[in-house]
Amino acid sequence: VQLQASGGGLVQAGGSLRLSCAASGSILSIRTMGWYRQAPGKQRELVATITSDGTTNYADSVSGRFTISRDNAKKTLYLQMNSLKPEDTAVYYCNVRIIDTYYQPLDYWGQGTQVTVSS
């Protein structure tokens, strides 16, 4: 199973970015998908998650500014980030829990995509 994240970049404060994370490989189904981020010198933290039935959960710091969504047919996760702040600067990682073709639950991480917000 591979996760390919994209969409990061440099943006001014107040701007927007959209991250994508496409899953491929021996996947029977995808359960919860999520975005996490890690800023320099800090621990990785949860940004948002979305379950297979579309239930979402957000960190307080991004609630109302970020929107997580998924396209199950494309096995792709998205994160729309609006009203970005310098404190959103971090490497963003996607995470998925899948059921593989042997009916085993497995967690996978994407390679990370850098988001930099300038003030």
C-alpha positions as CSV (number, residue, x, y, z in Angstrom):
1,V,0.0,0.0,0.0
2,Q,1.3,3.4,-0.9
3,L,0.1,6.9,0.1
4,Q,1.0,9.8,-2.2
5,A,0.5,13.2,-0.6
6,S,0.6,16.5,-2.5
7,G,-0.5,20.1,-2.5
8,G,1.8,21.7,0.1
9,G,3.7,24.9,-0.6
10,L,4.3,28.4,0.5
11,V,1.4,30.8,1.0
12,Q,0.9,34.1,2.7
13,A,-1.2,34.4,5.9
14,G,-4.9,34.4,5.1
15,G,-4.4,32.3,2.0
16,S,-5.5,28.8,1.2
17,L,-4.1,25.4,0.2
18,R,-5.6,22.1,-0.6
19,L,-3.8,18.9,0.3
20,S,-4.5,15.5,-1.3
21,C,-3.5,12.0,-0.3
22,A,-4.1,9.2,-2.8
23,A,-4.0,5.5,-1.6
24,S,-3.1,2.6,-3.9
25,G,-2.3,-1.0,-3.5
26,S,-3.9,-4.1,-2.1
27,I,-6.8,-2.4,-0.3
28,L,-10.1,-4.1,0.4
29,S,-11.5,-1.1,2.2
30,I,-10.4,2.1,3.9
31,R,-11.6,3.0,7.4
32,T,-10.6,6.2,9.1
33,M,-8.4,8.6,7.3
34,G,-6.7,11.6,8.8
35,W,-4.2,14.4,8.6
36,Y,-1.5,15.1,11.1
37,R,1.2,17.7,11.2
38,Q,4.5,18.2,12.8
39,A,6.2,21.6,13.3
40,P,9.9,22.0,13.9
41,G,10.7,21.0,17.5
42,K,7.2,19.8,18.2
43,Q,5.5,16.5,18.4
44,R,3.2,15.3,15.6
45,E,-0.4,16.4,16.3
46,L,-3.8,15.5,14.9
47,V,-5.3,18.0,12.5
48,A,-8.5,16.2,11.4
49,T,-10.0,12.8,10.8
50,I,-12.8,11.4,8.8
51,T,-14.4,8.0,9.2
52,S,-15.7,5.7,6.4
53,D,-19.3,7.1,7.0
54,G,-18.1,10.7,6.8
55,T,-18.0,11.6,10.4
56,T,-15.3,14.3,10.9
57,N,-13.2,15.5,13.9
58,Y,-11.0,18.5,14.0
59,A,-8.4,19.9,16.3
60,D,-9.6,23.1,18.0
61,S,-6.8,25.1,16.4
62,V,-8.1,24.4,12.9
63,S,-11.9,24.0,13.4
64,G,-13.8,26.4,11.2
65,R,-10.8,27.0,8.9
66,F,-9.9,23.5,7.6
67,T,-12.2,21.0,6.0
68,I,-11.4,17.3,5.6
69,S,-13.1,15.2,3.0
70,R,-12.6,12.0,1.1
71,D,-13.5,10.4,-2.2
72,N,-13.9,6.7,-1.6
73,A,-14.1,5.8,-5.2
74,K,-10.7,7.4,-5.8
75,K,-9.3,6.3,-2.5
76,T,-8.2,9.9,-1.9
77,L,-8.2,12.1,1.1
78,Y,-8.3,15.9,1.0
79,L,-7.7,18.8,3.4
80,Q,-8.9,22.2,2.4
81,M,-7.1,24.8,4.4
82,N,-8.4,28.4,4.5
83,S,-7.4,31.5,6.5
84,L,-4.0,30.0,7.0
85,K,-1.8,31.3,9.9
86,P,1.9,31.2,10.4
87,E,1.4,28.8,13.2
88,D,-0.1,26.3,10.6
89,T,3.5,25.9,9.2
90,A,4.4,22.3,9.5
91,V,4.9,19.1,7.6
92,Y,1.5,17.5,7.0
93,Y,1.1,13.8,7.0
94,C,-1.8,11.7,5.9
95,N,-2.7,8.5,7.7
96,V,-5.1,5.8,6.7
97,R,-6.4,2.6,8.3
98,I,-7.2,0.0,5.7
99,I,-8.5,-3.5,5.6
100,D,-6.2,-5.4,3.3
101,T,-7.1,-8.3,1.0
102,Y,-6.3,-10.7,3.9
103,Y,-8.9,-8.8,6.0
104,Q,-6.1,-7.4,8.3
105,P,-6.4,-3.8,9.7
106,L,-3.2,-1.9,8.9
107,D,-2.2,1.7,9.4
108,Y,-0.1,3.6,6.8
109,W,1.5,7.1,6.7
110,G,2.1,9.3,3.7
111,Q,5.6,10.8,3.1
112,G,4.6,14.3,4.3
113,T,4.1,17.5,2.5
114,Q,5.5,20.9,3.7
115,V,3.1,23.7,4.3
116,T,4.7,27.1,5.0
117,V,2.7,30.2,5.9
118,S,4.4,33.5,5.8
119,S,3.3,36.5,7.9
